[in-house]
């Protein structure tokens, strides 16, 4: 089973995301704080990361930058999941090192399909490979 990391401080948002990813065959790791997310990425090397931007401690922008500082983690797709929809936020998030941006609220029915499209995984591919 492929591991993915969700860095999200809101338990309800995590539960919804976890449900969708688990149904799609992923093992979901969870970090509520950016610092914990950096540690988990270095230890577990997930297939991709869903990154909330508004986090306690270091925010998702700084967390992404710290993950990208490591040569080993430069290629892991990081997808921002955020309610930040102001002009310029998308560019700022991408400039920090995120590969893509999905606005909250997420749709648990379509989120996995959106993620697969972003990371280039076909809908019929098994995440276990």
C-alpha angles and dihedrals in degrees: 000000000000118000123228129182126225114193103195131137097197109087094203092052090047093050092053093047092043091052093052095045095044091051088053091056102261129135104229123215117194133207121179094192132046094237090056090048092056090050093049093049091053092048103037107028097213124207090242141347130230106206126197109208100208103064134151114254108010112011126235092265093057091040090054091049091051092049091050091051089072114083089214093056102043094099100045107111112243117197117192114222107192148141089224102117102152122129109279096017093104092053092046092050094048091046089055090060106272115138095212145355131232119186124228137270091063123207108232089203095058104024096093091049090051091049093048090051091051095048094040098246115145117236092242095049117108112237088216091077 
